[in-house]
Amino acid sequence: MTVYIIVLLVVLALIAVFIFIQNRQRKTRLISPLAGLAFAFVLSSLLFGEDRLIGYGLMGFGLLLALLDIFNKHRGKSNHI
C-alpha cells in the first residue's frame, strides 16, 4: 500500500510541475482558495484511505467544498448578464 501512495505522490508532483511550466507560458486563471482547499481534502482522503471512515469523510467534505465553489462562481456570473 505504501508503494501506491509513493507512486501517487510522484505522479501528482509531475502533474504540478507540468502545470507550473504551462502556467509560465500562458496567462491562465488561478484556482480559487476554496477549490484549493477542496483539492487538499480530496488528496488527504487518499493518504488516510486505510481508515474508511476518515477517508470517505475527507473525500465527502472535499466534494462539498468543491460544490460550494462551483455554486459561488455560477452565482457570481449570473449577476453580470
OpenMM code with the backbone's topology and positions (N, CA, C; nanometers):
from openmm import Vec3, app, unit

residues = "MET THR VAL TYR ILE ILE VAL LEU LEU VAL VAL LEU ALA LEU ILE ALA VAL PHE ILE PHE ILE GLN ASN ARG GLN ARG LYS THR ARG LEU ILE SER PRO LEU ALA GLY LEU ALA PHE ALA PHE VAL LEU SER SER LEU LEU PHE GLY GLU ASP ARG LEU ILE GLY TYR GLY LEU MET GLY PHE GLY LEU LEU LEU ALA LEU LEU ASP ILE PHE ASN LYS HIS ARG GLY LYS SER ASN HIS ILE".split()
positions = [
    Vec3(0.0824, -0.1197, 0.0000),
    Vec3(0.0000, 0.0000, 0.0000),
    Vec3(0.0863, 0.1253, 0.0000),
    Vec3(0.1975, 0.1209, 0.0687),
    Vec3(0.2863, 0.2363, 0.0751),
    Vec3(0.3450, 0.2682, -0.0618),
    Vec3(0.3725, 0.1658, -0.1407),
    Vec3(0.4282, 0.1870, -0.2746),
    Vec3(0.3287, 0.2636, -0.3605),
    Vec3(0.2002, 0.2312, -0.3502),
    Vec3(0.0988, 0.3009, -0.4274),
    Vec3(0.0906, 0.4478, -0.3878),
    Vec3(0.1008, 0.4771, -0.2613),
    Vec3(0.0966, 0.6155, -0.2150),
    Vec3(0.2176, 0.6922, -0.2664),
    Vec3(0.3351, 0.6307, -0.2632),
    Vec3(0.4551, 0.6968, -0.3135),
    Vec3(0.4436, 0.7229, -0.4635),
    Vec3(0.3948, 0.6244, -0.5380),
    Vec3(0.3763, 0.6425, -0.6828),
    Vec3(0.2747, 0.7533, -0.7088),
    Vec3(0.1661, 0.7558, -0.6327),
    Vec3(0.0652, 0.8588, -0.6481),
    Vec3(0.1241, 0.9974, -0.6219),
    Vec3(0.2035, 1.0115, -0.5175),
    Vec3(0.2645, 1.1410, -0.4867),
    Vec3(0.3630, 1.1845, -0.5944),
    Vec3(0.4375, 1.0913, -0.6503),
    Vec3(0.5310, 1.1248, -0.7582),
    Vec3(0.4544, 1.1707, -0.8823),
    Vec3(0.3466, 1.1007, -0.9153),
    Vec3(0.2656, 1.1396, -1.0314),
    Vec3(0.2038, 1.2771, -1.0091),
    Vec3(0.1523, 1.3033, -0.8901),
    Vec3(0.0943, 1.4344, -0.8608),
    Vec3(0.2000, 1.5440, -0.8670),
    Vec3(0.3209, 1.5151, -0.8215),
    Vec3(0.4290, 1.6131, -0.8299),
    Vec3(0.4638, 1.6426, -0.9754),
    Vec3(0.4669, 1.5394, -1.0595),
    Vec3(0.4944, 1.5607, -1.2015),
    Vec3(0.3842, 1.6433, -1.2679),
    Vec3(0.2605, 1.6182, -1.2305),
    Vec3(0.1499, 1.6976, -1.2841),
    Vec3(0.1623, 1.8428, -1.2395),
    Vec3(0.1986, 1.8640, -1.1141),
    Vec3(0.2151, 2.0005, -1.0640),
    Vec3(0.3273, 2.0732, -1.1380),
    Vec3(0.4379, 2.0045, -1.1651),
    Vec3(0.5480, 2.0653, -1.2397),
    Vec3(0.5021, 2.0993, -1.3810),
    Vec3(0.4296, 2.0078, -1.4461),
    Vec3(0.3797, 2.0329, -1.5799),
    Vec3(0.2874, 2.1546, -1.5821),
    Vec3(0.1974, 2.1647, -1.4853),
    Vec3(0.1056, 2.2789, -1.4783),
    Vec3(0.1837, 2.4069, -1.4533),
    Vec3(0.2855, 2.4013, -1.3687),
    Vec3(0.3668, 2.5190, -1.3410),
    Vec3(0.4379, 2.5671, -1.4673),
    Vec3(0.4905, 2.4738, -1.5452),
    Vec3(0.5587, 2.5104, -1.6697),
    Vec3(0.4585, 2.5690, -1.7692),
    Vec3(0.3424, 2.5086, -1.7815),
    Vec3(0.2396, 2.5591, -1.8723),
    Vec3(0.1891, 2.6962, -1.8286),
    Vec3(0.1820, 2.7189, -1.6983),
    Vec3(0.1328, 2.8452, -1.6447),
    Vec3(0.2277, 2.9590, -1.6790),
    Vec3(0.3560, 2.9317, -1.6873),
    Vec3(0.4525, 3.0352, -1.7237),
    Vec3(0.4390, 3.0741, -1.8702),
    Vec3(0.3966, 2.9825, -1.9530),
    Vec3(0.3902, 3.0080, -2.0962),
    Vec3(0.2658, 3.0851, -2.1377),
    Vec3(0.1599, 3.0776, -2.0622),
    Vec3(0.0385, 3.1490, -2.0992),
    Vec3(-0.0323, 3.1987, -1.9742),
    Vec3(-0.1165, 3.2951, -1.9943),
    Vec3(-0.1930, 3.3522, -1.8839),
    Vec3(-0.3163, 3.2658, -1.8589),
    Vec3(-0.3286, 3.2095, -1.7407),
    Vec3(-0.4435, 3.1269, -1.7058),
    Vec3(-0.5090, 3.1800, -1.5799),
    Vec3(-0.6297, 3.1353, -1.5565),
    Vec3(-0.6998, 3.1735, -1.4344),
    Vec3(-0.6447, 3.0931, -1.3178),
    Vec3(-0.6317, 3.1591, -1.2058),
    Vec3(-0.5835, 3.0917, -1.0852),
    Vec3(-0.6976, 3.0163, -1.0188),
    Vec3(-0.6613, 2.9127, -0.9474),
    Vec3(-0.7601, 2.8356, -0.8736),
    Vec3(-0.8030, 2.9160, -0.7507),
    Vec3(-0.9299, 2.9091, -0.7185),
    Vec3(-0.9795, 2.9832, -0.6026),
    Vec3(-0.9326, 2.9151, -0.4741),
    Vec3(-0.9239, 2.9915, -0.3656),
    Vec3(-0.8816, 2.9302, -0.2391),
    Vec3(-0.9736, 2.8176, -0.1933),
    Vec3(-1.1024, 2.8307, -0.2174),
    Vec3(-1.1972, 2.7262, -0.1775),
    Vec3(-1.1753, 2.5991, -0.2594),
    Vec3(-1.1477, 2.6143, -0.3881),
    Vec3(-1.1203, 2.4981, -0.4720),
    Vec3(-0.9883, 2.4328, -0.4321),
    Vec3(-0.8902, 2.5124, -0.3953),
    Vec3(-0.7629, 2.4571, -0.3482),
    Vec3(-0.7799, 2.3782, -0.2195),
    Vec3(-0.8616, 2.4294, -0.1309),
    Vec3(-0.8885, 2.3590, -0.0061),
    Vec3(-0.9637, 2.2283, -0.0326),
    Vec3(-1.0580, 2.2322, -0.1256),
    Vec3(-1.1308, 2.1105, -0.1623),
    Vec3(-1.0355, 2.0069, -0.2194),
    Vec3(-0.9438, 2.0511, -0.3053),
    Vec3(-0.8452, 1.9613, -0.3639),
    Vec3(-0.7563, 1.9006, -0.2561),
    Vec3(-0.7190, 1.9804, -0.1571),
    Vec3(-0.6352, 1.9307, -0.0469),
    Vec3(-0.7089, 1.8242, 0.0340),
    Vec3(-0.8380, 1.8425, 0.0567),
    Vec3(-0.9150, 1.7429, 0.1311),
    Vec3(-0.9282, 1.6131, 0.0526),
    Vec3(-0.9475, 1.6239, -0.0786),
    Vec3(-0.9582, 1.5029, -0.1603),
    Vec3(-0.8251, 1.4284, -0.1613),
    Vec3(-0.7143, 1.5006, -0.1732),
    Vec3(-0.5832, 1.4360, -0.1688),
    Vec3(-0.5556, 1.3735, -0.0331),
    Vec3(-0.5949, 1.4422, 0.0735),
    Vec3(-0.5724, 1.3854, 0.2062),
    Vec3(-0.6570, 1.2601, 0.2277),
    Vec3(-0.7717, 1.2532, 0.1595),
    Vec3(-0.8520, 1.1314, 0.1715),
    Vec3(-0.7787, 1.0121, 0.1104),
    Vec3(-0.6962, 1.0363, 0.0102),
    Vec3(-0.6171, 0.9286, -0.0471),
    Vec3(-0.5091, 0.8818, 0.0499),
    Vec3(-0.4529, 0.9757, 0.1238),
    Vec3(-0.3479, 0.9403, 0.2189),
    Vec3(-0.4027, 0.8660, 0.3403),
    Vec3(-0.5223, 0.9051, 0.3840),
    Vec3(-0.5823, 0.8423, 0.5012),
    Vec3(-0.6901, 0.7431, 0.4615),
    Vec3(-0.6781, 0.6846, 0.3442),
    Vec3(-0.7791, 0.5939, 0.2915),
    Vec3(-0.7821, 0.4583, 0.3585),
    Vec3(-0.6807, 0.4263, 0.4389),
    Vec3(-0.6801, 0.2967, 0.5065),
    Vec3(-0.7940, 0.2870, 0.6074),
    Vec3(-0.8237, 0.3967, 0.6742),
    Vec3(-0.9389, 0.4020, 0.7635),
    Vec3(-1.0554, 0.4582, 0.6825),
    Vec3(-1.1511, 0.3744, 0.6501),
    Vec3(-1.2572, 0.4140, 0.5579),
    Vec3(-1.3387, 0.5316, 0.6081),
    Vec3(-1.3665, 0.5370, 0.7372),
    Vec3(-1.4483, 0.6451, 0.7902),
    Vec3(-1.3794, 0.7792, 0.7700),
    Vec3(-1.2524, 0.7869, 0.7998),
    Vec3(-1.1782, 0.9119, 0.7821),
    Vec3(-1.1608, 0.9429, 0.6337),
    Vec3(-1.1240, 0.8432, 0.5542),
    Vec3(-1.1031, 0.8636, 0.4110),
    Vec3(-1.2281, 0.9127, 0.3401),
    Vec3(-1.3393, 0.8468, 0.3644),
    Vec3(-1.4636, 0.8878, 0.2999),
    Vec3(-1.5140, 1.0215, 0.3541),
    Vec3(-1.4893, 1.0462, 0.4812),
    Vec3(-1.5291, 1.1749, 0.5389),
    Vec3(-1.4530, 1.2906, 0.4766),
    Vec3(-1.3218, 1.2736, 0.4604),
    Vec3(-1.2421, 1.3783, 0.3962),
    Vec3(-1.2816, 1.3960, 0.2504),
    Vec3(-1.3078, 1.2855, 0.1816),
    Vec3(-1.3498, 1.2923, 0.0415),
    Vec3(-1.4835, 1.3652, 0.0295),
    Vec3(-1.5771, 1.3325, 0.1148),
    Vec3(-1.7080, 1.3981, 0.1111),
    Vec3(-1.6986, 1.5462, 0.1410),
    Vec3(-1.6150, 1.5829, 0.2398),
    Vec3(-1.6003, 1.7242, 0.2735),
    Vec3(-1.5330, 1.7995, 0.1584),
    Vec3(-1.4360, 1.7365, 0.0923),
    Vec3(-1.3722, 1.7983, -0.0231),
    Vec3(-1.4705, 1.8189, -0.1366),
    Vec3(-1.5559, 1.7210, -0.1601),
    Vec3(-1.6576, 1.7351, -0.2641),
    Vec3(-1.7583, 1.8443, -0.2296),
    Vec3(-1.7950, 1.8533, -0.1025),
    Vec3(-1.8870, 1.9583, -0.0590),
    Vec3(-1.8257, 2.0964, -0.0830),
    Vec3(-1.6979, 2.1133, -0.0499),
    Vec3(-1.6312, 2.2413, -0.0743),
    Vec3(-1.6234, 2.2723, -0.2234),
    Vec3(-1.5965, 2.1705, -0.3048),
    Vec3(-1.5905, 2.1921, -0.4499),
    Vec3(-1.7271, 2.2347, -0.5040),
    Vec3(-1.8328, 2.1716, -0.4561),
    Vec3(-1.9670, 2.2105, -0.4995),
    Vec3(-2.0015, 2.3520, -0.4554),
    Vec3(-1.9611, 2.3902, -0.3350),
    Vec3(-1.9828, 2.5274, -0.2891),
    Vec3(-1.9077, 2.6271, -0.3764),
    Vec3(-1.7868, 2.5924, -0.4166),
    Vec3(-1.7086, 2.6799, -0.5030),
    Vec3(-1.7756, 2.6941, -0.6392),
    Vec3(-1.8242, 2.5845, -0.6946),
    Vec3(-1.8942, 2.5899, -0.8237),
    Vec3(-2.0194, 2.6756, -0.8123),
    Vec3(-2.0943, 2.6582, -0.7028),
    Vec3(-2.2161, 2.7361, -0.6828),
    Vec3(-2.1839, 2.8844, -0.6703),
    Vec3(-2.0788, 2.9176, -0.5953),
    Vec3(-2.0415, 3.0582, -0.5793),
    Vec3(-1.9969, 3.1203, -0.7110),
    Vec3(-1.9233, 3.0473, -0.7922),
    Vec3(-1.8801, 3.1005, -0.9221),
    Vec3(-1.9991, 3.1190, -1.0155),
    Vec3(-2.0924, 3.0247, -1.0150),
    Vec3(-2.2104, 3.0343, -1.1011),
    Vec3(-2.2987, 3.1510, -1.0581),
    Vec3(-2.3147, 3.1692, -0.9300),
    Vec3(-2.3974, 3.2778, -0.8788),
    Vec3(-2.3360, 3.4129, -0.9135),
    Vec3(-2.2029, 3.4218, -0.9106),
    Vec3(-2.1358, 3.5463, -0.9448),
    Vec3(-2.1487, 3.5806, -1.0914),
    Vec3(-2.1499, 3.4807, -1.1793),
    Vec3(-2.1611, 3.5064, -1.3237),
    Vec3(-2.3015, 3.5451, -1.3648),
    Vec3(-2.4039, 3.4952, -1.2967),
    Vec3(-2.5404, 3.5235, -1.3372),
    Vec3(-2.5768, 3.6687, -1.3111),
    Vec3(-2.5088, 3.7356, -1.2197),
    Vec3(-2.5375, 3.8751, -1.1895),
    Vec3(-2.4781, 3.9702, -1.2923),
    Vec3(-2.3867, 3.9233, -1.3755),
    Vec3(-2.3167, 4.0105, -1.4706),
    Vec3(-2.3689, 3.9969, -1.6120),
    Vec3(-2.4937, 3.9594, -1.6288),
    Vec3(-2.5501, 3.9410, -1.7641),
    Vec3(-2.5763, 4.0732, -1.8290),
] * unit.nanometer
topology = app.Topology()
chain = topology.addChain("A")
for resn in residues:
    res = topology.addResidue(resn, chain)
    for name in ("N", "CA", "C"):
        topology.addAtom(name, app.Element.getBySymbol(name[0]), res)
